[in-house]
Amino acid sequence: MANDASTAGLSLLLRSNDHPRSPQISYGELFKQFKADVYGKEVQSAATYSYMWMADQMGHVCVGILVNRITTFGARHLWQFFGWHSFAEIAGLIAAIAIVAVWEASTFFSSEQSAKGLFPLGRELLRDNAIIATLYMALGGVVGFGFHIGLPWSDVVVIIACTIIAIWLAPRWLRQKIIWQKAALPYLSRLADVEPTMGQEAAKMLQELLDNGAPPKVKPAQVIIGGPVGSGRTQLATGIGTEFAFRNVKTRYISIQSLLEFASAAQPPDFPDDSGPVNVNYWPWSESQVIIIDDVGPLIAPQRDQHEDVLDHFRGILNDELKSVAPVLANCHTVWVIGDLCPPGKTQLAGEVLNKFAAAVSDYVEGKEKPLVIELRAKSAAKTAAGDSERLGPEAAARYVPTSRSNGDDAMAQISKALGSGAGR
């Protein structure tokens, strides 16, 4: 009894703690990441998204210098042909900026057209990304212009001024890249580009969850993703993680095998973790607002021939092996990627069976909201459905699943309604 009381008290203490907070990346942390990316060697440390972005912008600057060199060369010869004697360098700069702006506009519209249509594209972010690329290429054009005009110290002054502007433009984008890479997602995936293996209604329900935000702004929610091999479960989960990370939400991707290891050695409120590469340092999963738990399927595969055995095994994992981390997972959004090892295109964990898995997860974290189940199709079936003008996706591709607590609430509501009707008679 004493041990039970102690456990209950600890659980209550953990649940009463503040919810995980949005990430805050200070200028000092930005400089630290900049130093790690620029000074470190790629053969000694992992490549980072922040380094890739900085290298990309340096490439844009160099493209701007090159385009300006070509346009200035052309403008000087054109001016000489017409007998003009001034402003060729300015014309070359204007032409260079116009060319790179048109190029980035074309990439923006191309990305817009390649979206699959199930989820909104995120045009504002894509537009801002095209604008920032144009600005860095324009800065390169200005640097080239500084070399061409031939005034004393013009090249040095222009380089210094452009460097200051480039640094001033960088923090917003570096923060975004750092927040994403700290999520430990296997790759970057935007929901607008995912394969259409779900119906429009499912996409709408998931988009509403994303738009509402993450704890502590909203109550913690549980999302269960199911479907056969090849239906894009991990791609969808990674897309959810990317969308949350790009919205300044502290997100962490983790396999259930790693979570089991951490739970076995947990001594609340201290939880083991894998911080990843030293130049990345993942967000602690125990402090994240959204936790994506993948690879549940292989863990429960030995019982795949019996639905109830699989479910009982899963419940045992939750209530025994993962008992110590339940209060942590109850304070954040959790995304559970559940599948089996059936041949591609087939799965036994579907329909009501998947609903029971969702109810088990909700009971485990004592969820206050109904869990959201997203059931994906095989890609071949999705293509067939997409060609059907009558129906894009299957019925009940996504649903909120009642649990023992929500059922009880519904029952009480029905009793109250019946009593009220009886009193009226």
C-alpha positions in Angstrom: 0.0 0.0 0.0 2.8 2.4 0.9 4.5 1.7 -2.5 1.2 2.2 -4.3 0.6 5.5 -2.5 4.2 6.6 -3.3 3.7 5.8 -7.0 0.4 7.6 -7.1 1.9 10.6 -5.4 4.7 10.7 -7.9 2.3 10.4 -10.8 0.2 13.2 -9.4 3.3 15.4 -9.0 4.5 14.8 -12.5 1.0 15.5 -13.9 0.8 18.7 -12.0 4.0 20.0 -13.4 3.9 22.6 -16.2 3.4 21.3 -19.7 6.4 21.3 -22.0 7.0 24.7 -23.5 7.7 26.0 -27.0 11.4 26.1 -27.9 13.4 29.3 -27.3 16.6 29.7 -29.4 18.7 32.6 -28.1 21.2 34.5 -30.2 23.9 32.8 -28.1 22.6 29.4 -29.2 22.4 30.6 -32.8 26.1 31.6 -32.6 27.0 28.3 -31.0 25.3 26.3 -33.8 26.9 28.6 -36.4 30.3 27.9 -34.9 29.6 24.1 -34.8 28.5 24.1 -38.4 31.2 26.3 -39.9 34.2 25.3 -37.8 33.4 21.6 -37.6 34.5 19.1 -40.2 31.8 17.0 -41.9 34.0 13.8 -41.6 33.9 14.3 -37.8 30.4 15.4 -37.2 26.9 15.0 -38.7 25.6 17.2 -41.5 23.0 19.5 -40.1 20.0 21.2 -41.6 21.3 24.6 -40.3 24.6 24.0 -42.1 22.8 23.1 -45.3 20.8 26.3 -45.2 23.9 28.5 -44.6 25.7 26.7 -47.5 22.6 27.2 -49.6 22.6 30.9 -49.0 26.3 31.1 -49.7 25.5 29.4 -53.0 22.8 31.9 -53.7 25.3 34.8 -53.1 27.7 33.2 -55.5 25.0 32.7 -58.1 24.2 36.4 -57.7 27.8 37.4 -58.3 28.0 35.1 -61.4 24.7 36.4 -62.9 25.8 40.0 -62.3 29.1 39.3 -64.0 27.3 38.0 -67.1 24.7 40.8 -67.2 27.3 43.5 -66.6 29.4 42.1 -69.4 26.4 42.1 -71.7 25.3 45.6 -70.7 28.8 47.1 -71.3 28.9 45.6 -74.8 25.4 46.8 -75.5 26.2 50.3 -74.3 29.3 50.3 -76.4 27.3 49.3 -79.5 24.8 52.2 -79.0 27.6 54.6 -78.1 26.4 55.1 -74.5 29.0 55.9 -71.8 27.5 55.4 -68.4 25.1 53.3 -66.2 26.0 50.0 -67.8 26.9 48.6 -64.4 23.6 49.7 -62.9 21.7 48.2 -65.8 23.7 45.0 -65.2 22.7 44.9 -61.6 19.0 45.6 -62.3 19.0 42.8 -64.9 20.7 40.4 -62.5 18.2 41.0 -59.8 15.3 40.7 -62.2 16.7 37.3 -63.5 17.1 35.8 -60.1 13.7 37.1 -59.0 12.0 35.5 -62.0 13.9 32.2 -61.3 12.7 32.0 -57.7 9.1 32.9 -58.7 9.2 30.0 -61.2 10.4 27.6 -58.4 7.6 28.9 -56.1 4.9 28.2 -58.7 6.4 24.8 -59.6 6.3 23.8 -55.9 2.7 25.0 -55.7 1.7 22.9 -58.7 3.5 19.7 -57.3 1.4 19.7 -54.1 -0.9 16.6 -53.8 -3.9 18.6 -52.8 -4.9 16.8 -49.6 -3.2 19.3 -47.3 -2.7 23.1 -47.7 0.6 24.0 -49.2 1.7 26.6 -46.7 2.1 29.3 -49.3 3.3 31.9 -46.9 6.3 29.9 -45.8 7.1 28.9 -49.4 6.7 32.5 -50.5 9.0 33.8 -47.8 11.5 31.1 -48.6 11.6 32.2 -52.3 11.9 35.9 -51.2 14.8 35.2 -48.9 16.6 33.2 -51.6 16.1 36.1 -54.0 17.4 38.6 -51.4 20.6 36.5 -51.0 21.2 36.3 -54.7 20.5 40.0 -55.0 23.1 40.6 -52.3 25.5 38.6 -54.5 24.6 40.8 -57.4 25.3 43.9 -55.3 28.7 42.5 -54.3 29.5 42.0 -58.0 28.3 45.6 -58.7 30.8 46.8 -56.0 33.7 45.3 -57.9 32.5 46.6 -61.3 32.0 50.3 -60.5 35.7 50.8 -59.8 35.4 53.4 -57.1 38.1 53.5 -54.3 37.2 51.0 -51.6 33.8 50.4 -53.2 34.3 46.6 -53.2 35.3 46.5 -49.5 32.4 48.8 -48.4 29.9 46.8 -50.4 31.1 43.5 -49.0 30.9 44.7 -45.4 27.4 46.2 -46.0 26.1 43.0 -47.7 27.6 40.8 -44.9 25.8 42.8 -42.3 22.5 42.5 -44.2 23.0 38.8 -44.7 23.6 38.2 -41.0 20.5 40.3 -40.1 18.3 38.2 -42.4 19.5 34.8 -41.1 18.2 34.4 -37.5 14.6 33.5 -38.3 15.6 30.8 -40.8 18.4 29.4 -38.7 16.0 29.1 -35.7 13.5 27.2 -37.9 16.2 24.8 -39.1 17.6 24.2 -35.6 14.1 23.5 -34.2 13.5 21.0 -37.0 16.9 19.2 -36.7 16.5 18.8 -32.9 13.3 16.8 -33.5 15.4 13.8 -34.7 13.0 13.2 -37.6 14.4 10.7 -40.2 13.8 13.2 -43.0 11.9 16.4 -43.9 8.4 15.7 -45.2 5.7 18.2 -45.9 2.1 17.1 -45.7 1.3 18.9 -48.9 3.6 16.4 -50.7 2.5 13.1 -49.1 1.0 10.4 -51.2 -2.8 10.5 -51.2 -3.3 7.3 -49.2 -6.0 8.8 -47.1 -9.3 10.4 -47.8 -10.1 14.1 -47.7 -12.0 13.9 -44.5 -9.0 12.3 -42.8 -6.7 15.1 -44.0 -9.2 17.7 -42.8 -9.3 16.2 -39.3 -5.5 16.0 -39.1 -5.2 19.5 -40.4 -7.5 20.8 -37.7 -5.3 19.1 -35.0 -2.3 20.9 -36.5 -4.0 24.2 -36.7 -5.1 24.0 -33.0 -1.5 23.8 -31.9 0.2 21.8 -29.2 0.2 21.7 -25.3 0.1 23.8 -23.2 -2.1 25.8 -25.7 -4.5 22.8 -26.1 -5.2 19.6 -24.3 -2.9 16.7 -25.1 -4.2 14.5 -27.9 -3.3 11.0 -29.2 -3.0 10.2 -32.9 -2.8 6.5 -34.1 -1.6 5.9 -37.6 -2.3 2.5 -39.1 -2.1 0.9 -42.5 -0.4 -1.8 -44.5 3.3 -1.8 -45.5 3.9 0.8 -48.2 1.0 3.0 -47.2 3.2 5.8 -46.0 2.8 5.6 -42.2 6.3 6.9 -41.4 6.1 9.5 -44.1 2.8 10.8 -42.6 4.2 10.7 -39.1 7.4 12.6 -40.3 5.2 15.1 -42.1 3.2 15.7 -38.9 6.5 16.2 -37.0 7.8 18.6 -39.7 4.6 20.7 -39.7 4.7 21.0 -35.9 8.4 21.9 -35.9 7.9 24.6 -38.5 5.2 26.0 -36.3 7.8 26.5 -33.5 6.7 23.4 -31.5 9.2 21.2 -29.7 8.8 17.9 -31.4 10.7 14.6 -30.9 10.7 11.5 -33.1 11.6 8.2 -31.3 11.2 4.5 -31.8 9.2 2.5 -29.3 12.3 0.3 -28.8 14.3 3.4 -27.6 11.4 4.5 -25.5 11.3 1.1 -23.8 15.0 1.4 -23.0 14.6 4.8 -21.5 11.5 3.8 -19.5 13.3 0.8 -18.0 16.0 3.1 -16.6 13.7 6.0 -15.7 13.8 7.5 -12.3 11.2 10.2 -12.4 11.6 13.1 -12.7 14.9 12.1 -14.5 14.5 10.3 -17.7 17.3 8.8 -19.8 17.7 10.0 -23.4 19.8 9.9 -26.6 20.8 13.5 -27.4 22.1 12.5 -30.8 25.1 14.1 -32.6 27.0 16.6 -30.5 26.4 19.4 -33.0 22.7 18.8 -33.0 21.6 17.8 -29.5 18.0 16.6 -29.9 15.2 18.0 -27.8 14.8 15.8 -24.6 11.8 13.6 -25.4 10.5 14.1 -21.9 10.3 17.8 -22.4 8.7 17.8 -25.9 5.3 19.1 -26.8 4.8 16.4 -29.5 6.3 12.9 -29.4 6.2 10.7 -32.4 6.5 7.0 -31.5 7.4 4.8 -34.5 8.1 1.1 -35.2 5.4 -0.3 -33.0 4.6 -3.0 -35.6 7.8 -5.1 -35.4 7.5 -5.1 -31.6 4.1 -6.8 -31.6 4.7 -8.9 -34.8 5.2 -12.2 -33.0 1.5 -12.2 -32.1 0.3 -10.9 -35.4 -1.9 -14.0 -36.2 -4.3 -13.4 -33.2 -5.9 -10.0 -32.8 -6.6 -10.2 -29.1 -3.1 -11.6 -28.4 -1.6 -8.6 -30.3 -3.8 -6.2 -28.3 -3.1 -7.8 -25.0 0.7 -7.7 -25.7 0.4 -4.0 -26.6 -1.5 -3.2 -23.5 1.1 -5.1 -21.4 3.8 -3.0 -23.0 2.0 0.2 -22.1 0.9 -0.7 -18.6 4.0 -2.5 -17.5 7.2 -1.6 -19.5 6.1 2.0 -20.2 4.4 2.7 -16.9 7.1 5.0 -15.6 6.8 7.4 -18.6 3.0 7.5 -18.8 2.8 10.9 -16.9 5.2 12.4 -19.4 3.3 11.1 -22.4 0.0 12.3 -20.9 1.3 15.9 -21.0 2.0 16.1 -24.7 0.6 15.2 -28.1 1.6 11.7 -29.0 1.6 10.1 -32.5 1.7 6.3 -32.5 2.7 4.6 -35.8 1.1 1.1 -35.6 1.4 -1.6 -38.3 2.2 -5.3 -38.8 4.5 -7.4 -40.9 1.9 -8.6 -43.4 2.7 -8.6 -47.1 2.6 -5.2 -48.8 -1.0 -4.0 -49.3 -2.4 -6.1 -46.5 -2.9 -5.6 -42.8 -4.8 -7.2 -39.9 -4.6 -4.1 -37.7 -7.5 -2.2 -39.3 -11.0 -1.1 -38.6 -12.3 -2.0 -35.1 -8.9 -3.7 -34.2 -7.1 -0.4 -34.8 -9.8 1.4 -32.7 -9.0 -0.9 -29.8 -5.3 0.0 -30.1 -6.3 3.7 -30.0 -8.5 3.1 -26.9 -5.6 1.3 -25.2 -3.3 4.3 -25.8 -5.9 6.7 -24.5 -6.5 4.6 -21.4 -2.8 4.4 -20.8 -2.3 8.2 -20.8 -5.8 8.8 -19.3 -6.5 11.0 -22.3 -9.1 13.8 -21.9 -9.9 13.8 -25.6 -11.0 11.0 -28.0 -8.0 9.6 -29.8 -7.8 10.2 -33.6 -7.3 7.2 -35.7 -5.9 7.6 -39.3 -6.1 4.5 -41.3 -4.1 4.6 -44.5 -4.5 2.5 -47.7 -1.9 0.9 -49.9 -0.6 3.2 -52.6 -2.1 1.1 -55.3 -5.5 1.3 -53.8 -5.1 5.0 -53.3 -4.4 5.5 -57.0 -7.5 3.6 -57.9 -9.6 5.6 -55.5 -8.1 8.9 -56.7 -9.2 8.0 -60.2 -12.8 7.6 -59.0 -14.8 10.7 -59.5 -17.3 9.6 -56.9 -15.0 8.9 -54.0 -11.5 10.0 -53.2 -10.9 7.9 -50.1 -12.5 5.1 -48.2 -15.2 5.6 -45.6 -14.0 6.0 -42.0 -10.5 6.7 -43.2 -10.2 8.7 -40.0 -12.3 8.8 -36.9 -12.3 9.9 -33.3 -12.6 6.7 -31.2 -14.7 6.6 -28.0 -12.9 5.3 -24.9 -14.1 4.0 -21.6 -14.1 7.6 -20.2 -15.8 9.2 -23.1 -18.3 6.4 -23.3 -19.1 7.1 -19.7 -19.6 10.8 -20.3 -21.9 10.0 -23.3 -23.9 7.6 -21.2 -24.4 10.2 -18.5 -25.4 12.7 -21.1 -28.0 10.3 -22.5 -29.4 9.6 -19.0 -29.7 13.3 -18.2 -31.4 13.9 -21.6 -33.9 11.0 -20.9 -34.6 12.3 -17.4 -35.2 15.7 -18.8 -37.6 14.4 -21.4 -39.5 12.4 -18.7 -39.9 15.4 -16.5 -41.3 17.3 -19.4 -44.1 14.7 -19.8 
